[in-house]
Amino acid sequence: MGGDGQAMTRDEIERRILGTWQLVETFREELATGRRVAQFGANPDGRITYTPEHRMMALVTAGGSGGARSPSEAERARLHGSMVAYAGRWEALDGAVRHHVEVSWQPATVGDVFLRHVRFEGTDRLVLTSPPGPSAMDGVESVVTIVWERAPPG
């Protein structure tokens, strides 16, 4: 939101969203119960990058460390089920951003368009919120919130 409570303009979002952001937290609020669920566990990790050329990439994992460099088939399936990764084009709208999926960990989502409402908290925090709908994880009607902080320069 802008300082006066109005949705941010497309131009404001285009200017402020550029760069790489690191994941702070992600959760969903189930519509039927109001229950808040940390859908990637207690220690998720991730990055999202928006370029001036209107390209974007996102990766979110359940986090953690360790594991085999050559995981078993069962471990690979578990890891795949605890992540989201996609890339494509992005466009800003008043109060929102759209991600046009061109490549994805889940091929069925290629061609999809993900709408995310945008809010900035200060200069270094980005909050993206989905419209209400079924969770990609299990189909439960929810609103997903993903909180990012600007990544430090590399």
N, C-alpha and C positions, 0 to 999 in steps of 0.2 A: 504494500500500500504506500501511497505517497504520504507526505507529512500531513495532509488535510483529510486522510481517511479515504480518499478516492483511489480507485485502481490505478496502478502505474501505467503510463502510456507505453506504447510500442517502442517509441524512441528511447525512453528511459531504460527499458529492459534491454534493448539492443546495446546500449552503451555500458550498462553495469554488469551484464551477465558474462561478458567475454573473459576467457581465461580458464584455468583449471581449478576445480573445487574438490576438496576431500570430504569424505563422509563423516558426519558427526553422529547421526542416528537416523534410523528409519523405523516407522511403526505404522500400523494400520488401526483404524478405529472401526469396529464392526457396527454396522448400522442398526441391526436388530437389538443388540445388547449394550452398545456403548463400550464394550470391552476393548482395551488397548493391548495390542499384541506386537511384540518386537519380532517381526517376521523373519529377520535374519539373525536372531539370537542376540546375546548380550554384547558381543564384540564385533559388530560388522565392520567391514572395510570397503572402501570404494573411491572411485574418482569419476568426475564428469568434466568434460572439456567442451567449451563453446568457442569456435574460431570466428574471426571477422568474415570469413568466406561462407559462413552459415553452414558449417559442418560441425557435427557433434559426435562424441563417443561417451558411453557410460559403462561402467563395470561396478557391480556391487557383489560382495561375497559375504559369507558368514564370518569371515575373519579366522583368527586362530593362527597357529604356527605348527611347524613340524609336518610329519607325514612323509611318505615315500615319494621319491622323485619319479618312480614308475609305479603308480598305484595299481592295486588289483582292480578287476572289473567292478566289484561291489563298491570299492572306495571311489572309483571314478564316477559311478552313478550317484553316490551320495554327494560328492563335490559338485557335480553338474546340477543336482537338485537344490543346491544351496547358493546359487548365484544367478545373476542377471547380467547380460552383456549385449549391447547393441550399438550400432552407429548409423549415421545418416545425415540428413539435412535438418536444420532447425529454422523456425520462423517465429518472430515475436508478434504478439497481439497485444491489445490493451489488456493488461492484467494477467497475461498468460504467455506460455510458449508452447509451440507444437513441435514434437519430434517425429520426423518422417523416417521410419525404419527402413534401411536399405540392406543391412546385414545384421544377423542376430544369432545368439546362442540357441534360440528356439526358432527354427526356420519358418514355422507357421505364422510368426509375427512380421515377417518381411512384407512390406507394403502397408503395414498398420501405421496409424497416426496416433501418437500419445499426446493428449492435452494435459498440461500441468499449469495450475495457477501459480503465480510467482509473487513472492514477498521477500523483501530484503530487510534484514535487521542490522542496522549500521552499515558499514562499508564492506564488511568481511563475512557476512552470513547470508546465505541464500536458502529460502524455504520453498520447496516445490510440493504442491498438493494435488492429488488426482481428483477428478470428479467422482462422485459416488458410482460404484459399479462392482462387478464380481472380481475378487482377487485372482490374479494369475497363479497364485500358489495353490489355492484350494476352492475357488469359486464363491467364497463367502462375500456377500455384499458389504463393501467397506469403502472408506476413504483412506488413501495412503499418503503419509507425510514423509518427506525426505529432507533432512537438514544437512546442509553443506557449509563448510568454511573455506574461504579462499586459500588455496595451497600456497605455501611459501615459495619464493623463487627458487629454481633449481640450481 
